[in-house]
Amino acid sequence: MRQIHRIAPLPLLVATAAALPAVASADRAPIRSERVELRTAVVRSSLVPKSVRNGRFKLVRPRISTRGRWALSTITPVDAGARKLDAVLGLFQSRGSRWRLVEVGTALVGCGKLIVPRDVRRDLGIRCSA
């Protein structure tokens, strides 16, 4: 009689899980019209200096969450004159038909007073310290 050897399912499962990426991010790049709306939100905001509101900035790697109407981007001032301005993270929220810049900072953006849903934070890669 022939013996049938079984492959242990646990090692096979562990090997398969190790081959998968650790975190799957579902955020996406903005389409052209959304990028324009995000720029407009920065220009309209009182959260950034006047030189930035005058349009002297770049949006670096803007990302739109697929888990809600939220976006995150680095706002980098350019041609700021004599003052050297640091880049900041900008958190945007779409309310109705318009994007608004709701928070800026260099750290813990989306982790303070503003309540950002956990799945949106995970989607956009926002990490809050405990």
C-alpha positions in Angstrom: 0.0 0.0 0.0 1.3 3.4 -1.0 1.6 6.1 1.7 0.3 9.5 0.9 2.4 12.4 2.3 0.6 15.6 3.2 2.1 19.0 3.0 1.6 20.7 6.2 -0.7 23.7 5.6 0.8 26.0 8.2 4.3 26.3 6.7 2.7 26.7 3.3 0.5 29.5 4.6 3.4 31.2 6.3 5.5 31.1 3.1 2.6 32.5 1.1 2.0 35.4 3.6 5.7 36.2 3.6 5.6 36.7 -0.1 2.8 39.3 0.1 3.4 43.0 0.7 3.2 44.1 4.3 0.7 46.9 3.8 -1.5 47.4 0.9 -2.3 51.1 0.3 -5.3 52.0 -1.6 -4.7 55.7 -2.0 -4.4 57.1 -5.5 -2.9 60.0 -7.4 -5.3 62.9 -8.1 -6.7 63.4 -11.6 -5.8 66.7 -13.2 -9.0 68.5 -12.1 -8.5 67.3 -8.5 -4.8 68.6 -8.5 -6.1 72.0 -9.6 -8.7 72.0 -6.8 -6.1 71.1 -4.2 -3.9 74.0 -5.4 -6.9 76.3 -5.2 -7.6 75.1 -1.7 -4.1 76.1 -0.6 -4.4 79.5 -2.2 -7.8 80.1 -0.4 -6.5 78.9 3.0 -5.4 81.2 5.8 -3.4 78.2 7.3 -0.4 79.0 5.0 1.8 82.2 4.7 0.8 84.9 2.2 3.7 84.1 -0.1 2.3 80.5 -0.4 -1.2 81.8 -0.9 0.1 84.0 -3.8 0.8 80.7 -5.7 4.5 80.3 -5.0 4.4 76.6 -3.9 4.4 73.1 -5.3 2.2 70.2 -4.3 4.6 67.2 -3.9 3.1 63.7 -4.2 -0.5 64.5 -3.5 -2.6 61.4 -2.6 -6.3 61.0 -2.6 -7.8 58.5 -0.1 -10.1 55.8 -1.5 -11.7 55.4 1.9 -13.3 58.8 2.1 -13.1 62.4 0.8 -9.6 63.1 2.2 -6.2 64.0 0.6 -2.7 64.5 1.8 0.2 66.3 0.1 3.5 68.0 0.9 3.3 71.7 0.3 6.7 73.1 -0.7 7.1 76.8 -0.9 9.2 78.1 -3.8 10.7 81.5 -4.3 9.8 82.6 -0.8 12.2 85.6 -1.0 14.5 86.2 1.9 12.6 84.0 4.3 13.3 80.3 4.1 10.1 78.4 4.5 10.0 74.7 5.3 7.8 72.2 3.5 4.7 71.2 5.4 2.1 68.4 5.1 -1.3 69.5 4.1 -4.4 67.6 4.9 -7.4 68.3 2.7 -11.1 67.4 3.0 -13.7 67.6 0.3 -16.9 69.1 1.5 -19.6 69.3 -1.1 -18.0 70.0 -4.4 -14.8 71.8 -3.1 -11.5 70.7 -1.5 -10.4 72.6 1.6 -7.1 72.7 3.3 -8.1 71.7 6.9 -4.7 71.2 8.6 -1.0 71.9 8.0 2.1 70.9 10.0 5.4 69.2 10.0 4.4 66.2 12.1 1.3 64.5 13.4 -1.0 66.0 10.8 -4.4 64.3 11.1 -3.7 63.2 14.6 -4.8 66.2 16.7 -8.1 68.0 17.1 -9.3 67.0 13.6 -10.9 63.6 13.6 -9.7 61.6 10.6 -11.2 58.1 10.4 -8.7 55.4 11.1 -9.1 53.7 7.8 -8.4 57.0 6.0 -5.2 57.5 8.1 -4.1 54.0 7.2 -4.9 54.5 3.6 -2.9 57.8 3.4 0.0 56.5 5.5 -0.7 58.9 8.4 0.9 57.5 11.6 -0.1 58.9 15.0 2.0 58.2 18.0 0.2 56.6 21.0 
